[in-house]
Amino acid sequence: MKAKILLGCALATLMFTTSCNDALDMNPISQITPETYYQNADQVRNYMNNYYNSLITGPYTNLYHQGGWNDGMASSDANTDIFISGADGNTTLFADGHWQVGNSEVLRTPYGNVRAMNFIINRVEGEGQTPDATMLAAVAEAHFLRAMTYFNLLVKYGDTPIVKEVLDNTDDAVIGASNRAPRTEVADFILEDLDQAIANLPTRSAYSGQRINKEAAQVFASRVALFEATFEKYHKGSGRVPGDSNWPGAAFNNGSFDIDGHVKTLLNKAMAYAKPVADAANLTENSHALDPAVGITAGWNEYFEMYSTPSLAGYDEVLLWKQYSLAQSLTHDVPYRTQIGCNDGYTRNFVQSFVMKNGLPIYADNSGYQGDANLVKVTADRDERLQLFVWSDYRLYATDADAPSKGMYFGASITKDESQAKGYPNIIGGNAEVRCVTGYQPRKYFSYDFQQTQDNDQLHGTNACPVFRTAEALVNYMEACVELNGSLDTNAKSYWQALRARAGVSTDVDATVAATDLDKEYDGGNGDFGVYSGTTQVSKLLYNVRRERLAETFSEGLRRMDLVRWRSYDNMLTKKWIPEGMNFWVEQYANTKYFFEEVYKDGSLVADGTGNASVSRAQDSNYLRPWSKVINNNELYDGCNWHQAYYLYPLGVNDLRLSSADRDVATSVMYQNLYWPSSAGGKAEK
């Protein structure tokens, strides 16, 4: 099959993308679409409907949409410092030699999506066309989705070809368009697309947040500008930024690069995009109730329910969201899996980063921190985002009158004696797919509606999925402001105080900054990776802004992207990180020993380091070490690695080969990313 990289899949059906056929075998879109079509806005929007599901995705995950037998967006930060997934660990990302260069193309599908957006943009806005405002509003969605496709390419691969036309079906056309543009130009192109979208899209109110809108485009633009500004700032000199002495694109791109000037420009843009949304944020109200009353399933706390209600039409904070329907068989399993566990969990690093309600870090004098000997103590009097969105003992497990476990507390329903219902996380019991490996189990996206949480993975979840929120505009502005000026302006401080007030935390942000000890925050690798950019600690102010970002946006698919742009994995280049969960072997084990040894009586609690182990050994750490429970033949027993190459993904060998007139990698107009070889099966060189 004679493949073409930049042609690829051109069409998709609603909800599912088509398989990728050989581009040479596919008719051009213009030949299968009547020339008289796309003459009005409804026709353009119908075309765009095909791409909503496949293109609104994150740079490292497809979990912007809930779906399947998993906990969906709850685990969208998997394989970062704050969340791990799987009982045995991710050896591809964190062990030597497993991530290898592939043979096939990795750019085929994304550039198929680019082609589809180029087609409709050129059809509506091309030479001789005079689109009216309604047509421009409809095709603005294509500019948004093309920008999102390119942003995913930018985050993963850095430099990438910019293609604005539907290419002719010839080798010369494809190879001529395969030159990788410097990432600086790619970022500028993305923002140009988003400027076009912002200028023409209707506001959120036009479709109650169920179509791409102006405010969502503004938040997305602020995300793009902030990402690229901080990536260029912290990776400058690494070889991953244009103009670096060892930048692989130097031989293909002439000219100089003013990276410092570009960073400042992007930071100013990030603030400018974010400000109008942040000023009109209308944050969803937090009632400060941590549980509904028995018999109540909805209406008890709008903030909690913003992540666990079937319709977000009335939540102005949610700018773009996806709806589900049991009647139409468009459902997911998220409420059930967040109730019982999904073979994943938040880490000790994550839980330690949250401040107390009085605004003080947990280690500060007179903070009121009760320690982490059990789940009740570790969450007591903490930021309400921790208390609301992470399960703890004595959080009500069910309140629906139809639920058999109505009135019981977290963990109690898996015991055999309701009189002993003290509650504990299901760290070992049952199917390996349905447990919490760290003890810190997601409660975000859980619903108290029993119809959504019925047993046996019935896929009855109909909670809506938020995609963009106004709160991101606040934290984007704050971070860009501090990165640009080294201090908070009046707007940034007021945004921060608004977020803290909603979270039930003191609005005296200055006191938090003053009480911060960065060494204690990082805690030798057991704390927040955001303390560092490279191997240098950031300022206490900037770290606390990063902390606020984490507290406000966790489990929304942004964390790994943040750690990459901040260059916060560098400490793992020289020192392994061992992911840990809850403090188990002190009080928590004693509190639940009855269940393990008397109720189950099945020997399920094994901590001997053998292949039969279900938890890690007490002599290794009081904290659960899910990926270190087995000693022999376990590459992650003593911790996780990182490599310089991993900040960018490798291109496939066929990406390089098919961008050459003679199909030779050595003569390709594409170049491989830094520290990745150009041969299939090649491992990171550094």
Disulfide bonds with the S-S distance in Angstrom:
Cys9-Cys20 2.31
